[in-house]
Amino acid sequence: MAKGITYVMTSVLSGLVKIGKTGTSNYPERMRVLETNGYYNVVGLKRYFAIELDDYDDKENLLREIFSKHQVGTSKLFALDQDLIRQLLLSFDGKLIYPEKIDKEEVFDKLTAVHRHGVFI
């Protein structure tokens, strides 16, 4: 069971996010490179959410499959609501990497309420 990090980054383009994966030890450098250089000519990428997971390759592939209709070409960019991806990742059993100090259950419940009722509680 390979362990690694699945992450979500926001971009300067509203509604365009990058979903990716990296090894746990590579995470800080991967974030630095993407935040500095961008990806697929998209600049202004910022860390939004990251979680360390067992079988991270399979889980990142599952995300790509679930959101394939929202994928931009063959890139790992997606036209999606960033909170929806975060809500899904919060439901996985893993160690929260970014942001570090949040209560996973509390944030998941709030995001669920937003998507269900359209209000942030």
N, C-alpha and C positions, 0 to 999 in steps of 0.2 A: 504494500500500500504506500504509494508515493505521497509525501506530504509537501505542500507548497501553498502559494498565495494566489487567490483569485481576487482581482481588483476591478474597480470602476473609477474612471476619470471623467470629469466634465470638461467641456470645451467652451470656447468663447461663443460658439454657435448654440443658442438655446435649443435644447432637445437632442443634441448630438453628444453621445457618450462613447467612450472606449471601454470595452470589456477585455480584460487580458489575464494572463497568468504568468507567474515567475516562481523560481525557487525561493525558498524563505531567505537564504543568505544573499540572494541577488536583489531583493526587493528595494532596499534604499537606492542602489545604483540605477535600477530600472526606472524608478520614479524620477530621479534626478535627470536622466537622459530624456525621458518623455516630457517632463516639465520644461526642460531647456530647449529641446529640438523639435518637439511636436511629433506628429505621426500622420502619414499620408497627406502632407501639406496642411494639416490642421494644427494650428498653434494655440497656445494659451491653455494647454491641458493642465488640470489641477486634480490632485488626489481628492477623491470623494468617499470611497469606501474600500476596505480591504479585509479579507478574512483568510486565515490559514486553515486549510482543509486537508483531510486525508483524501486520496484519489482526486486531487485537484485537476488533473488532466481531464478525467471523465466528467467532472462537474462543470468545468469551463466549456467542454464540448456540448454538454446538455444545454447550457445557457445559449450557446450559439444556435443550437437546433430549435429551442423554444422560440427564440427571437429572430429566426432566420428571415422572416418576411420584413423585418425592420433593418436588416443588415445593409450597409452601404457597400455595394459591389462585393469584392472578395476581402475587404479590409475587416478589421475587428472594431469598426465604428458602427454604431446603431442609432437610429432615430427613435429614441425611447424616453419615457419618463424615468429619470434617474432614481426616484423614490421607489418605483415599482421593482427595479432591479435590486435595490438595497433591501426592500422587504423580502424578496425571494431569498437573497443571500443570508439574511438574518435567520431564516427558517432552517438553514443548514447547521449541523453540529460542527462548530469550529471555534478557533481562537480569534477574537476580534483583534485586528492589527491597526486599522485606522477607521474612524477616530478611536483613540485608545480608551477613553473614559466615558463610555455610555452604557446604559443598561439595555442589553439586547432585547429582552422581553418587553420592556417599556416602550422602546422605539418601535419595535414590531407592532405592538398593539396600537400605537398612535398612527402609524402608516396604514394599518388595516382600517382604522376608523376613517381616515382621509379618503381612501379608495372606496370604501363602502358608503359613506355618508357625505363625502365632499367637504368635511369640516375637520380642522386640526384641533384635537382635544388637548 
